[in-house]
Amino acid sequence: GAGGEGLVAYDLQMKVNRGGKTCVGWAKRHMALNAVAALAKNDVLFIISHSGATADSIAVATEFKARGVKIALITNAASSTLAEIADYVLHTHAEKNLLRVGTTVSRLAQLYVVDCIALALVHNTWETSKEALSEAQEAVGRHITYRNWLYQESSGEEKQVQARKRSNRR
């Protein structure tokens, strides 16, 4: 995915990895094309494109499809160039409106589809996913706790900046 859709791609990557499967997200065309040899015939490349017409995404889909990689598309445009290229189309429904919240609505719709994909993957591979999820949770728990993250100590320089800001407000 390009732009904000790249964030959705990274969310998919994190969820699939946490389930014990290999997944890499790219937000830039050249990064994806540099990795063309990383996917083999019948692997699946997810492309996230609200419009289904993003030139960068079309270039990536065309290149990978020519190598036998299956293309799964998450899009709002079921009748688009990318939808024609894709082997699988997961259609979202996010209307544009005058308040410019269309990108927020489309991203939420895409994240919903990503959650469904992740849940289906875990459900269909429960025995291996259960172990992978547990390992991921333990690894994160060993190094990051909510309390430590929330109350982490600031560096001395940051404390000085914060003190100056407080004194300027008075």
Accessible surface in RSA format (square Angstrom, percent):
REM  Atomic radii and reference values for relative SASA: ProtOr
REM  Chains: A
REM  Algorithm: Lee & Richards
REM  Probe-radius: 1.40
REM  Slices: 20
REM RES _ NUM      All-atoms   Total-Side   Main-Chain    Non-polar    All polar
REM                ABS   REL    ABS   REL    ABS   REL    ABS   REL    ABS   REL
RES GLY A   1    18.47  22.8   0.00   N/A  18.47  22.8   2.09   5.7  16.39  36.7
RES ALA A   2    32.48  29.9  28.08  43.3   4.39  10.0  28.50  40.1   3.98  10.5
RES GLY A   3    64.01  78.9   0.00   N/A  64.01  78.9  45.33 124.4  18.68  41.8
RES GLY A   4    30.53  37.6   0.00   N/A  30.53  37.6  14.90  40.9  15.63  35.0
RES GLU A   5    29.35  16.8  28.66  21.7   0.69   1.6  11.57  22.4  17.78  14.5
RES GLY A   6     1.11   1.4   0.00   N/A   1.11   1.4   1.11   3.0   0.00   0.0
RES LEU A   7   114.87  64.0 107.59  77.0   7.28  18.3 108.29  76.1   6.58  17.7
RES VAL A   8     0.08   0.1   0.00   0.0   0.08   0.2   0.08   0.1   0.00   0.0
RES ALA A   9    11.71  10.8   9.67  14.9   2.04   4.6   9.91  14.0   1.80   4.8
RES TYR A  10    90.23  42.1  85.53  48.7   4.70  12.2  70.06  52.6  20.18  24.9
RES ASP A  11    28.42  19.9  23.25  23.1   5.17  12.2  10.87  25.6  17.55  17.5
RES LEU A  12     6.65   3.7   6.65   4.8   0.00   0.0   6.65   4.7   0.00   0.0
RES GLN A  13    49.40  27.6  49.40  36.1   0.00   0.0   2.07   4.4  47.33  35.9
RES MET A  14    96.19  49.8  90.18  59.7   6.01  14.3  57.09  48.5  39.10  51.8
RES LYS A  15    47.67  23.3  42.10  25.8   5.57  13.3  29.14  26.2  18.53  19.7
RES VAL A  16    14.57   9.6  14.57  13.2   0.00   0.0  14.57  12.7   0.00   0.0
RES ASN A  17    61.82  42.6  47.63  46.0  14.19  34.2  26.18  63.0  35.64  34.4
RES ARG A  18    96.99  40.7  91.16  46.5   5.82  13.9  32.21  44.0  64.78  39.3
RES GLY A  19     0.56   0.7   0.00   N/A   0.56   0.7   0.08   0.2   0.48   1.1
RES GLY A  20    48.08  59.3   0.00   N/A  48.08  59.3  18.62  51.1  29.46  66.0
RES LYS A  21    72.78  35.5  66.39  40.7   6.39  15.2  40.02  36.0  32.77  34.9
RES THR A  22   133.18  94.7 101.72 103.1  31.46  75.0  68.71  92.3  64.48  97.5
RES CYS A  23    28.36  21.5  19.08  21.3   9.29  21.8   7.91  20.0  20.45  22.0
RES VAL A  24    89.53  58.9  70.95  64.2  18.58  44.8  70.95  61.6  18.58  50.4
RES GLY A  25    10.88  13.4   0.00   N/A  10.88  13.4   5.26  14.4   5.62  12.6
RES TRP A  26    39.01  15.7  29.85  14.4   9.16  21.5  20.32  10.8  18.69  30.3
RES ALA A  27    23.32  21.4  17.40  26.9   5.92  13.5  18.54  26.1   4.78  12.7
RES LYS A  28   121.55  59.3 116.14  71.3   5.41  12.9  63.65  57.3  57.90  61.7
RES ARG A  29   108.82  45.7 100.06  51.0   8.76  20.9   8.85  12.1  99.97  60.6
RES HIS A  30   113.42  62.0 110.05  76.5   3.36   8.6  76.28  78.6  37.13  43.2
RES MET A  31    80.95  41.9  75.51  50.0   5.45  13.0  63.42  53.9  17.53  23.2
RES ALA A  32     5.45   5.0   5.45   8.4   0.00   0.0   5.45   7.7   0.00   0.0
RES LEU A  33    57.74  32.2  49.74  35.6   8.00  20.1  50.14  35.2   7.60  20.5
RES ASN A  34   124.37  85.8  89.56  86.6  34.80  83.8  27.29  65.7  97.07  93.8
RES ALA A  35    22.56  20.7  15.42  23.8   7.15  16.3  22.56  31.8   0.00   0.0
RES VAL A  36    25.84  17.0  25.15  22.8   0.69   1.7  25.15  21.8   0.69   1.9
RES ALA A  37    95.65  87.9  64.34  99.3  31.31  71.2  70.83  99.7  24.83  65.8
RES ALA A  38    74.96  68.9  36.88  56.9  38.08  86.6  48.23  67.9  26.73  70.8
RES LEU A  39    41.19  22.9  32.89  23.5   8.30  20.9  33.14  23.3   8.05  21.7
RES ALA A  40    62.82  57.8  55.15  85.1   7.67  17.4  62.77  88.4   0.05   0.1
RES LYS A  41   151.34  73.8 133.06  81.6  18.27  43.5  76.40  68.8  74.94  79.8
RES ASN A  42    93.46  64.5  76.40  73.8  17.07  41.1  26.36  63.4  67.11  64.9
RES ASP A  43    55.28  38.7  50.93  50.7   4.35  10.3  10.98  25.8  44.31  44.2
RES VAL A  44    69.10  45.5  46.79  42.4  22.31  53.8  46.79  40.7  22.31  60.5
RES LEU A  45    12.88   7.2  11.76   8.4   1.12   2.8  12.88   9.0   0.00   0.0
RES PHE A  46    64.36  32.2  45.81  28.4  18.55  48.3  45.81  27.8  18.55  53.1
RES ILE A  47     6.92   3.9   6.73   5.0   0.19   0.5   6.92   5.0   0.00   0.0
RES ILE A  48     1.22   0.7   1.14   0.9   0.07   0.2   1.14   0.8   0.07   0.2
RES SER A  49     0.27   0.2   0.27   0.4   0.00   0.0   0.15   0.3   0.12   0.2
RES HIS A  50    34.99  19.1  33.91  23.6   1.08   2.8  27.34  28.2   7.65   8.9
RES SER A  51    57.73  48.8  44.52  59.4  13.21  30.4  43.78  93.2  13.96  19.6
RES GLY A  52     0.00   0.0   0.00   N/A   0.00   0.0   0.00   0.0   0.00   0.0
RES ALA A  53    60.71  55.8  43.77  67.5  16.94  38.5  44.21  62.3  16.49  43.7
RES THR A  54    43.01  30.6  35.38  35.9   7.62  18.2  31.76  42.7  11.25  17.0
RES ALA A  55    74.57  68.6  63.32  97.7  11.25  25.6  66.44  93.6   8.13  21.5
RES ASP A  56    52.64  36.9  51.94  51.7   0.69   1.6   6.98  16.4  45.66  45.5
RES SER A  57     9.78   8.3   5.79   7.7   3.99   9.2   4.13   8.8   5.65   7.9
RES ILE A  58    41.77  23.8  41.77  31.1   0.00   0.0  41.77  30.1   0.00   0.0
RES ALA A  59    35.44  32.6  23.64  36.5  11.80  26.8  31.63  44.5   3.81  10.1
RES VAL A  60    12.11   8.0  12.11  11.0   0.00   0.0  12.11  10.5   0.00   0.0
RES ALA A  61     0.00   0.0   0.00   0.0   0.00   0.0   0.00   0.0   0.00   0.0
RES THR A  62    73.54  52.3  70.77  71.7   2.77   6.6  66.56  89.4   6.98  10.5
RES GLU A  63    65.62  37.7  64.22  48.6   1.40   3.3   9.88  19.1  55.74  45.5
RES PHE A  64     0.00   0.0   0.00   0.0   0.00   0.0   0.00   0.0   0.00   0.0
RES LYS A  65    77.59  37.9  68.38  42.0   9.21  21.9  54.96  49.5  22.63  24.1
RES ALA A  66    88.12  81.0  44.03  67.9  44.10 100.3  56.87  80.1  31.26  82.8
RES ARG A  67   119.58  50.2  98.74  50.3  20.84  49.6  31.94  43.7  87.64  53.1
RES GLY A  68    24.94  30.8   0.00   N/A  24.94  30.8  21.48  58.9   3.46   7.8
RES VAL A  69     2.27   1.5   0.01   0.0   2.25   5.4   0.01   0.0   2.25   6.1
RES LYS A  70    71.01  34.6  71.01  43.6   0.00   0.0  21.33  19.2  49.68  52.9
RES ILE A  71     0.36   0.2   0.36   0.3   0.00   0.0   0.36   0.3   0.00   0.0
RES ALA A  72     3.62   3.3   3.62   5.6   0.00   0.0   3.62   5.1   0.00   0.0
RES LEU A  73     0.39   0.2   0.39   0.3   0.00   0.0   0.39   0.3   0.00   0.0
RES ILE A  74     0.00   0.0   0.00   0.0   0.00   0.0   0.00   0.0   0.00   0.0
RES THR A  75     0.05   0.0   0.00   0.0   0.05   0.1   0.05   0.1   0.00   0.0
RES ASN A  76    37.51  25.9  28.39  27.4   9.12  22.0   0.64   1.5  36.88  35.6
RES ALA A  77    29.34  27.0  22.08  34.1   7.25  16.5  29.34  41.3   0.00   0.0
RES ALA A  78    54.43  50.0  35.61  54.9  18.83  42.8  35.61  50.1  18.83  49.9
RES SER A  79   116.35  98.3  78.13 104.3  38.22  88.0  49.63 105.7  66.72  93.5
RES SER A  80    12.43  10.5   3.97   5.3   8.46  19.5  12.43  26.5   0.00   0.0
RES THR A  81    64.49  45.9  59.97  60.8   4.52  10.8  27.90  37.5  36.59  55.3
RES LEU A  82     0.43   0.2   0.33   0.2   0.10   0.3   0.33   0.2   0.10   0.3
RES ALA A  83    13.06  12.0   3.54   5.5   9.52  21.7   3.86   5.4   9.20  24.4
RES GLU A  84   148.52  85.3 112.96  85.5  35.56  84.7  47.19  91.3 101.34  82.7
RES ILE A  85    34.95  19.9  29.11  21.7   5.83  14.1  34.33  24.7   0.62   1.7
RES ALA A  86    15.02  13.8   0.01   0.0  15.01  34.1   0.01   0.0  15.01  39.8
RES ASP A  87    56.82  39.8  24.35  24.2  32.47  76.8  11.74  27.6  45.08  45.0
RES TYR A  88   113.00  52.8 107.91  61.4   5.09  13.3  79.49  59.7  33.51  41.3
RES VAL A  89    57.80  38.0  28.46  25.8  29.34  70.7  28.46  24.7  29.34  79.6
RES LEU A  90    62.98  35.1  60.16  43.0   2.82   7.1  62.98  44.2   0.00   0.0
RES HIS A  91   101.12  55.3  71.68  49.8  29.44  75.3  45.48  46.9  55.64  64.7
RES THR A  92     6.98   5.0   0.88   0.9   6.09  14.5   6.53   8.8   0.44   0.7
RES HIS A  93   137.29  75.0 114.08  79.3  23.21  59.4  90.29  93.1  46.99  54.7
RES ALA A  94     3.21   3.0   0.28   0.4   2.93   6.7   1.11   1.6   2.10   5.6
RES GLU A  95   118.91  68.3 108.11  81.8  10.80  25.7  41.97  81.2  76.94  62.8
RES LYS A  96   165.79  80.9 140.03  85.9  25.75  61.3  83.35  75.0  82.43  87.8
RES ASN A  97    75.61  52.1  53.19  51.4  22.43  54.0  37.79  90.9  37.83  36.6
RES LEU A  98   182.69 101.7 154.68 110.7  28.01  70.4 158.37 111.2  24.32  65.4
RES LEU A  99   145.29  80.9 125.02  89.4  20.27  51.0 129.13  90.7  16.16  43.5
RES ARG A 100   185.67  78.0 169.46  86.4  16.22  38.6  73.63 100.6 112.05  67.9
RES VAL A 101    58.78  38.7  58.24  52.7   0.54   1.3  58.78  51.1   0.00   0.0
RES GLY A 102    12.19  15.0   0.00   N/A  12.19  15.0  10.60  29.1   1.59   3.6
RES THR A 103    69.80  49.6  66.91  67.8   2.89   6.9  53.19  71.4  16.61  25.1
RES THR A 104    64.70  46.0  64.57  65.5   0.14   0.3  42.13  56.6  22.57  34.1
RES VAL A 105    55.16  36.3  53.92  48.8   1.24   3.0  54.32  47.2   0.84   2.3
RES SER A 106    10.13   8.6  10.12  13.5   0.00   0.0   0.65   1.4   9.48  13.3
RES ARG A 107    71.42  30.0  71.42  36.4   0.00   0.0  10.30  14.1  61.12  37.0
RES LEU A 108   109.42  60.9 104.26  74.6   5.16  13.0 104.63  73.5   4.79  12.9
RES ALA A 109    21.83  20.1  12.28  18.9   9.55  21.7  20.45  28.8   1.38   3.7
RES GLN A 110     1.34   0.7   1.34   1.0   0.00   0.0   0.10   0.2   1.24   0.9
RES LEU A 111    49.41  27.5  49.41  35.3   0.00   0.0  49.41  34.7   0.00   0.0
RES TYR A 112   152.51  71.2 149.04  84.8   3.47   9.0 108.55  81.6  43.96  54.2
RES VAL A 113    22.10  14.5  21.50  19.5   0.60   1.4  22.10  19.2   0.00   0.0
RES VAL A 114     0.00   0.0   0.00   0.0   0.00   0.0   0.00   0.0   0.00   0.0
RES ASP A 115    54.81  38.4  53.85  53.6   0.95   2.3  17.04  40.1  37.77  37.7
RES CYS A 116    56.68  42.9  50.59  56.4   6.09  14.3  25.63  64.9  31.05  33.5
RES ILE A 117    32.69  18.6  27.91  20.8   4.78  11.5  31.73  22.8   0.96   2.6
RES ALA A 118    11.10  10.2  10.33  15.9   0.78   1.8  11.09  15.6   0.02   0.0
RES LEU A 119   125.96  70.1 122.85  87.9   3.11   7.8 123.21  86.5   2.74   7.4
RES ALA A 120    50.09  46.1  42.90  66.2   7.19  16.4  49.42  69.6   0.67   1.8
RES LEU A 121    44.48  24.8  40.55  29.0   3.93   9.9  44.39  31.2   0.09   0.2
RES VAL A 122    24.71  16.3  24.71  22.4   0.00   0.0  24.71  21.5   0.00   0.0
RES HIS A 123   143.84  78.6 127.75  88.8  16.09  41.2  79.69  82.1  64.15  74.6
RES ASN A 124   114.86  79.2  80.96  78.2  33.90  81.6  25.67  61.8  89.20  86.2
RES THR A 125    39.85  28.3  30.72  31.1   9.13  21.8  39.85  53.5   0.00   0.0
RES TRP A 126   118.83  47.7 114.65  55.5   4.18   9.8  99.41  53.0  19.42  31.5
RES GLU A 127   124.27  71.3 115.32  87.2   8.95  21.3  65.86 127.4  58.40  47.7
RES THR A 128    85.64  60.9  78.00  79.1   7.64  18.2  79.28 106.5   6.37   9.6
RES SER A 129     0.00   0.0   0.00   0.0   0.00   0.0   0.00   0.0   0.00   0.0
RES LYS A 130    97.20  47.4  95.02  58.3   2.18   5.2  54.84  49.4  42.36  45.1
RES GLU A 131   110.56  63.5 104.54  79.1   6.02  14.3  36.23  70.1  74.33  60.7
RES ALA A 132    20.46  18.8  13.81  21.3   6.65  15.1  17.63  24.8   2.84   7.5
RES LEU A 133    53.13  29.6  50.34  36.0   2.79   7.0  50.63  35.6   2.50   6.7
RES SER A 134    49.44  41.8  45.22  60.4   4.21   9.7  26.59  56.6  22.84  32.0
RES GLU A 135    99.06  56.9  94.71  71.7   4.36  10.4  39.88  77.1  59.18  48.3
RES ALA A 136    29.01  26.7  20.15  31.1   8.85  20.1  28.56  40.2   0.45   1.2
RES GLN A 137   138.00  77.2 128.36  93.8   9.63  22.9  43.72  93.1  94.28  71.5
RES GLU A 138    98.83  56.7  90.80  68.7   8.03  19.1  38.28  74.0  60.55  49.4
RES ALA A 139    40.52  37.3  39.07  60.3   1.45   3.3  39.30  55.4   1.21   3.2
RES VAL A 140    85.68  56.4  82.00  74.2   3.67   8.8  85.66  74.4   0.02   0.1
RES GLY A 141    42.48  52.4   0.00   N/A  42.48  52.4  29.26  80.3  13.22  29.6
RES ARG A 142   165.82  69.6 129.22  65.9  36.59  87.1  69.98  95.6  95.84  58.1
RES HIS A 143   146.03  79.8 114.27  79.4  31.76  81.2  80.04  82.5  65.98  76.8
RES ILE A 144   103.16  58.7  94.62  70.5   8.54  20.6  96.56  69.5   6.60  17.9
RES THR A 145    59.87  42.6  54.35  55.1   5.53  13.2  58.14  78.1   1.73   2.6
RES TYR A 146   150.19  70.1 137.91  78.5  12.28  31.9 109.04  81.9  41.15  50.7
RES ARG A 147   172.30  72.3 169.55  86.4   2.74   6.5  59.51  81.3 112.78  68.4
RES ASN A 148    94.82  65.4  88.66  85.7   6.16  14.8  26.35  63.4  68.46  66.2
RES TRP A 149   148.87  59.7 138.06  66.8  10.81  25.4 117.39  62.6  31.48  51.1
RES LEU A 150    81.92  45.6  57.39  41.1  24.53  61.7  59.12  41.5  22.80  61.4
RES TYR A 151   143.13  66.8 119.26  67.9  23.88  62.1  86.73  65.2  56.40  69.5
RES GLN A 152   122.56  68.5 100.79  73.7  21.77  51.8  39.26  83.6  83.30  63.2
RES GLU A 153   146.37  84.0 118.50  89.7  27.87  66.4  62.21 120.3  84.16  68.7
RES SER A 154    34.09  28.8  21.26  28.4  12.82  29.5   5.36  11.4  28.72  40.2
RES SER A 155    60.31  51.0  45.19  60.3  15.12  34.8  51.89 110.5   8.42  11.8
RES GLY A 156    48.28  59.5   0.00   N/A  48.28  59.5  34.48  94.6  13.80  30.9
RES GLU A 157   130.84  75.1 123.30  93.3   7.54  18.0  38.07  73.6  92.77  75.7
RES GLU A 158    92.10  52.9  89.69  67.9   2.41   5.7  32.64  63.1  59.46  48.5
RES LYS A 159   101.21  49.4  98.61  60.5   2.60   6.2  61.26  55.1  39.94  42.5
RES GLN A 160   109.45  61.2 105.41  77.0   4.03   9.6  32.56  69.3  76.89  58.3
RES VAL A 161    54.36  35.8  54.27  49.1   0.09   0.2  54.27  47.2   0.09   0.2
RES GLN A 162    77.03  43.1  75.53  55.2   1.50   3.6  25.23  53.7  51.80  39.3
RES ALA A 163    46.08  42.4  41.52  64.1   4.56  10.4  42.57  59.9   3.52   9.3
RES ARG A 164   136.85  57.5 135.72  69.2   1.13   2.7  64.22  87.8  72.62  44.0
RES LYS A 165   117.75  57.4 114.63  70.3   3.12   7.4  64.06  57.7  53.69  57.2
RES ARG A 166   115.88  48.7 113.34  57.8   2.54   6.0  43.21  59.1  72.67  44.0
RES SER A 167    62.96  53.2  48.62  64.9  14.34  33.0  36.81  78.4  26.16  36.6
RES ASN A 168   123.84  85.4  91.58  88.5  32.26  77.7  29.61  71.3  94.24  91.1
RES ARG A 169   184.47  77.5 147.60  75.2  36.87  87.8  74.69 102.1 109.78  66.5
RES ARG A 170   222.65  93.5 157.53  80.3  65.11 155.0  86.49 118.2 136.16  82.5
END  Absolute sums over single chains surface
CHAIN  1 A    11364.1       9523.7       1840.4       6559.9       4804.2
END  Absolute sums over all chains
TOTAL         11364.1       9523.7       1840.4       6559.9       4804.2
